[in-house]
Amino acid sequence: MAHRFEIRQNKKGEYVAYFCYNSETMFWTEGYSSKASAKNAIESIKKNGVGAETVDTTTG
């Protein structure tokens, strides 16, 4: 599969959810104190991100 979510720990020991595509990190969440919170963030992105609007705030 070319895309996936990963849960990693940062230097502070927090859990961070990453979205990767073709081995490249596309975006990541804030750090969470528990792995369960990082998993909840992933589930929220999957559930609520499907119909998300695209907003272009550039001036050009």
Number of C-alpha atoms within 10 A of each C-alpha: 5 8 13 12 15 15 17 15 14 11 7 8 12 16 22 23 23 20 17 16 14 10 10 11 14 11 11 15 15 11 18 18 13 12 17 11 15 23 18 12 17 20 12 11 13 10 10 9 10 8 7 8 7 6 6 7 6 5 4 4
